[in-house]
């Protein structure tokens, strides 16, 4: 996802999707890989793990964190109708309505995130993209 939005945000054209109030599950790729390893090597893991970060964020909060990491503004929202024209109905619905997902089970099992908050994750992604 970051690959698709990096250059629009870098150009100052990033913004929240629709109202931006929809929840947006996210996870840093490093944490996702570590979660897979944790699940494969921990005998206490049974069933489904939600591969999401512990911090709940809205699309607007993600947009602000990513723009701040790039030292850019992101204030112009992408209108609902534009997303509905650009993407199929289901994809637009997911982008505009979001979903509130928490990693309750994996955190109860003791999984430790390297990037538990969106600001730190975005800063690391921007830094790694530059170097």
N, C-alpha and C positions, 0 to 999 in steps of 0.2 A: 504494500500500500504506500509506504513512504516513497518508494521509487516513482510512483505515479504522481505524487503531489509535490515532490521536492522542488522542481523548477518553477511551477506556478507560484508557490509560496516564496521562493527566492526572488522572483520577479515582482513580489508585492501583490500578486493576484489571488492569494489564498483567502478563504473566508469560511465561516460556518455554513453548514448545509441546512437550508430551510431556516427554521427558528433557532437551530443549534441547541435546543433544550433536550433533545433525545439523548439517552445514555448510549455510550459507545464503548463496548468491551474492547480491551486492548491488552497486549502483552509484548514485551521486548523479546526479540528472537532468541537472545541468549537465555532468558528465563524459560522460554518454551522448550529449548533443547535440554536445558538442565532438568526441567520437569519430566520430560520423556525418560531421561537417564534415571531420575529419582524413582519413577514408576517401575522401570525395569529392574532396578536393583533393590527395591524395598519390598520385602515379603508381606508387609502390612497393607499394601495397596491392592484393593479389590474393587472392581467396578469402574465407573466413569469419573474422570477428573476434568474440571472446567479449566481449560487452558487460557486463563485470563489473569490479569494483574489484580492485586487486592484493592487498588484504589478505583473507586467508581468515578468516572468523569463523563461529562456531557460532551457533545460534539463541539460546543462553543469553548469549553475548557481545554479540550485537546487542541483546537485551532489556536488558541491563545498561547499555549505552551510551545507548540511547534513554531509558530511565528516568532515568539520571544527567543527561542534557541537559535533561530536564523537572524535575529536582530531585524525583524521586519514587522510591518503592521499587517493585520488580517481582519479588516473590519467590514468588508463588503460581503454580505451573505450570498450564497448561491441560491437562487429562487427555486421553490418546489417544482414549478412547472418546467424549469430547465432540466432538472434531474429526471423528471418523468418523460421528457422528450428524448433525452440522451441515453437513458438506460431502460431496460425492460421494466414492466410493472412491479415485479417482485423485488428486483434489485433496488429500485427507487424507494419502495416501501421500507425495506431494511435500512436504507440510508437515512430516511426521514423519520422513522419511528424508533429505531434503535432497540436495544434490549438491555435490561439490567441483569447482569450475570456476576455472581460472586464465587470465588474459589474456596468455599467453606471447607470441603473435604480435604483438599490438598494442604491447606494451612493447618487444619487439625492434625494431619499426619506429620507436621513439622517441616514442610518445605520452606526454604528460605529464598526469597527473591533478591537478585542483585539490583534490579531496577523496579522497586515497588511503587514509585510515584512517576507521574507523567512528565514532570519537568526534568527530572534526572535522566529519564529514558530518552527524551527528545534531545537534550544536550549531548548525550553520548552518540546518538545517531547522526546528528549534524557534525560532530567532531570526527567521527569515523568516516563520514562521507568526504570530508575535506582532506583528511590525511591519506 
